[in-house]
C-alpha cells in the first residue's frame, strides 16, 4: 500500500477463453526511491506508487507529506 496516495491492491476476475472466472490480485506499481528532502537537507528512502512520484514532482515532498499526514523526520 502506498502511504501517500492510499492505493492498495485490487481484487479482480481472471477470465479465460471459456469464460471461467478465477480471482486474482492487481497490485499497485510500488517503487523504492531516494528523494531529496529540502527541509531536512537529506535523502529520504520511501516506498511509494508511481502516481505519488508524479505528485511529489509537481507539488513538492513537503506539501504531499503534510497532506497525507506523514512525518518525514521519523524515516
C-alpha positions in Angstrom: 0.0 0.0 0.0 1.2 3.5 -0.8 1.3 5.7 2.3 1.0 9.0 0.2 -2.0 8.1 -2.0 -3.6 5.2 -0.1 -3.6 3.0 -3.2 -3.7 -0.7 -2.5 -4.2 -4.0 -4.4 -7.4 -4.6 -6.2 -9.3 -7.9 -6.4 -10.4 -8.8 -9.9 -11.5 -11.7 -12.1 -9.2 -13.5 -14.4 -11.4 -14.6 -17.3 -10.3 -17.5 -19.5 -11.3 -18.1 -23.1 -14.1 -20.4 -21.9 -15.3 -17.5 -19.7 -14.2 -19.3 -16.5 -13.6 -16.7 -13.8 -10.9 -17.1 -11.1 -9.9 -14.4 -8.5 -6.6 -12.6 -8.9 -4.9 -9.5 -7.4 -3.9 -6.5 -9.3 -1.0 -4.9 -7.4 -0.1 -1.2 -7.2 3.1 -0.2 -9.0 5.3 0.5 -5.9 8.9 1.7 -6.2 11.7 2.2 -3.7 13.0 5.7 -4.2 15.5 8.0 -2.6 14.1 11.5 -2.7 15.9 14.7 -1.6 14.1 16.4 1.3 14.9 20.1 1.1 13.7 21.0 4.6 15.7 18.2 6.3 18.7 18.6 4.0 19.0 14.9 3.4 17.7 12.0 1.3 14.6 10.1 2.4 14.1 6.5 1.2 10.4 5.8 0.5 8.3 3.0 -1.0 5.6 4.8 -3.0 3.5 4.4 -6.1 4.4 6.0 -9.4 1.3 8.2 -9.1 2.7 9.6 -5.8 6.1 10.1 -7.5 4.4 12.3 -10.2 2.5 14.2 -7.5 5.7 14.8 -5.5 7.5 16.2 -8.6 4.6 18.5 -9.2 3.8 19.8 -5.7 7.0 19.0 -3.7 7.7 16.4 -1.0 6.8 18.6 2.0 3.3 19.5 0.6 2.4 15.9 -0.3 3.7 14.5 3.1 1.7 17.2 5.0 -1.5 16.4 3.1 -1.1 12.7 3.7 -0.2 13.2 7.4 3.2 11.7 7.2 6.1 12.8 9.4 9.3 12.6 7.4 11.6 13.1 10.4 10.9 9.6 11.6 12.2 7.9 8.4 
